[in-house]
Structure formats: structure tokens, C-alpha cells
Amino acid sequence: MIKKICLFLLCLYPFHVAADPSLECSDAGSQVEIGACVSEAAQRVEAAMGIAQEIAMASAQELDEVTGRAVAVPAMNTAQEAWAAYRDAQCNAVGASFGGGSGTGIAIQSCKIELGRARITELMSMAQ
């Protein structure tokens, strides 16, 4: 069942190889349009991450049930909270490096997309 869900997730979530999500939106035109494109991409990554979290958590619950220990689920929760705190701090640092310039929001969203994509990969590897 989990493998079917994983395949479904891969269909919903396009894995891009571009170095910077804002480059994926570079044909959008103006900075406002690029910002909107990056924002939409960030929403898609958040949705995919939610699905990946559900899959990884189901796997952790199954492991806890099989082993009779309540270890994997709390560890998953702790890891996700720590990851979210890291993502926010890191992306705020990236944004700060723009000195308040007009590209700050795009840079922050791009950072969140990149880190979110990496987290999805990590979560999916836990579900195997």
C-alpha cells in the first residue's frame, strides 16, 4: 500500500533539477510574475511534503506496532519540528542577505522550495 502511495506522490510532485526555483520561473516575465510563480511552486512543495509526511508517519506507526515500542513516531515528530525550525532560520538568513531588496521574498520562497524538496526525499526514504 505504501509503495502505491509513493508512486502516486511521484506523479503529483515533479522533481526539478534546476539549481534555483526562481530560474524555473524565469520565463514568467516581471519580478512580480516570477514571485507569483515561485509562490505557487512553494505551495505545491508544501502539499507534496504533507503527503510525504503522512507516508513516513504511517511507516513509523507500522514499525512501532511491529516492534511493540513507541519510538519511531515520536522521533518523526521531533525530527519534523527540528527540520521546520532549521528551514525557517536558514531561509530567513538567505532573505537577510538580500539587504531588504526587492528579491528578498523570491529568495526566501526559493530557499523553502529547495529545502522542502530535499525533505520530501528524506521522508520518502524513511517509508521504504
VMD Tcl script that draws the C-alpha trace (Angstrom):
set ca {
  {0.00 0.00 0.00}
  {2.75 2.45 0.93}
  {4.56 1.78 -2.35}
  {1.39 2.63 -4.32}
  {1.05 5.88 -2.39}
  {4.73 6.63 -3.07}
  {4.19 6.18 -6.81}
  {1.12 8.41 -6.63}
  {3.16 11.07 -4.85}
  {5.83 10.93 -7.54}
  {3.18 11.64 -10.16}
  {1.96 14.70 -8.25}
  {5.36 16.07 -7.40}
  {7.63 16.98 -10.31}
  {11.29 16.66 -9.34}
  {13.17 19.55 -10.90}
  {16.89 19.65 -11.43}
  {17.19 23.42 -11.69}
  {19.65 24.90 -9.22}
  {17.29 27.67 -8.18}
  {13.47 27.55 -8.21}
  {13.34 31.15 -9.38}
  {15.12 30.02 -12.56}
  {12.24 27.62 -13.19}
  {10.02 30.72 -13.29}
  {12.37 32.94 -15.28}
  {10.12 32.88 -18.34}
  {7.27 34.27 -16.22}
  {8.35 37.81 -17.09}
  {8.41 40.52 -14.48}
  {9.64 40.17 -10.92}
  {6.02 40.21 -9.73}
  {5.17 37.33 -12.07}
  {8.28 35.41 -11.01}
  {7.27 35.95 -7.37}
  {3.79 34.58 -8.06}
  {5.25 31.58 -9.91}
  {7.68 30.81 -7.07}
  {4.87 31.18 -4.54}
  {2.76 28.64 -6.45}
  {5.72 26.25 -6.58}
  {6.20 26.64 -2.81}
  {2.54 25.72 -2.27}
  {2.96 22.58 -4.40}
  {6.06 21.58 -2.45}
  {4.24 22.10 0.87}
  {1.36 19.93 -0.34}
  {3.75 17.20 -1.51}
  {5.61 17.40 1.79}
  {2.36 16.89 3.67}
  {1.73 13.72 1.69}
  {5.32 12.54 2.23}
  {4.96 13.18 5.97}
  {1.78 11.11 6.08}
  {3.51 8.26 4.27}
  {6.58 8.39 6.51}
  {4.42 8.61 9.63}
  {2.36 5.61 8.54}
  {5.60 3.68 8.12}
  {6.78 4.82 11.58}
  {3.47 3.78 13.14}
  {3.70 0.38 11.49}
  {7.24 -0.04 12.81}
  {6.16 0.90 16.33}
  {3.29 -1.59 16.16}
  {5.52 -4.40 14.88}
  {8.25 -3.80 17.44}
  {5.89 -3.02 20.30}
  {7.83 0.15 21.06}
  {6.71 3.77 20.81}
  {9.93 5.17 19.39}
  {9.60 5.85 15.66}
  {6.54 8.12 15.78}
  {7.90 10.48 18.47}
  {11.25 10.54 16.65}
  {9.50 11.51 13.40}
  {7.61 14.30 15.16}
  {10.78 15.64 16.78}
  {12.69 15.47 13.51}
  {9.98 17.31 11.58}
  {9.77 20.08 14.18}
  {13.56 20.49 14.15}
  {13.64 20.49 10.36}
  {10.92 23.17 10.15}
  {12.81 25.37 12.62}
  {16.01 24.91 10.58}
  {14.23 25.69 7.31}
  {12.75 28.89 8.68}
  {16.03 30.06 10.22}
  {18.07 29.20 7.12}
  {15.67 30.82 4.69}
  {15.39 33.93 6.87}
  {19.19 34.15 6.77}
  {19.09 33.86 2.98}
  {16.49 36.63 2.90}
  {18.59 38.81 5.19}
  {21.48 38.50 2.75}
  {19.40 40.47 0.24}
  {19.52 43.55 2.48}
  {15.82 44.26 2.13}
  {15.99 44.34 -1.66}
  {13.04 43.59 -3.90}
  {14.17 40.00 -4.49}
  {14.05 39.09 -0.80}
  {10.68 37.33 -0.93}
  {11.61 35.34 -4.02}
  {14.88 34.28 -2.37}
  {13.11 33.13 0.79}
  {10.49 31.17 -1.15}
  {13.17 29.62 -3.38}
  {15.09 28.54 -0.30}
  {11.97 26.94 1.17}
  {11.31 25.12 -2.09}
  {14.85 23.75 -2.28}
  {14.88 22.61 1.35}
  {11.33 21.24 1.03}
  {12.27 19.14 -1.98}
  {15.22 17.72 -0.07}
  {12.98 16.97 2.93}
  {10.50 15.14 0.72}
  {13.32 12.91 -0.49}
  {14.36 12.25 3.12}
  {10.80 11.46 4.21}
  {10.22 9.11 1.30}
  {13.42 7.22 2.08}
  {12.04 6.58 5.58}
  {8.90 5.00 4.16}
  {10.63 2.11 2.45}
}
mol new
graphics top color blue
foreach p $ca { graphics top sphere $p radius 0.5 }
foreach p [lrange $ca 0 end-1] q [lrange $ca 1 end] { graphics top cylinder $p $q radius 0.2 }
display resetview
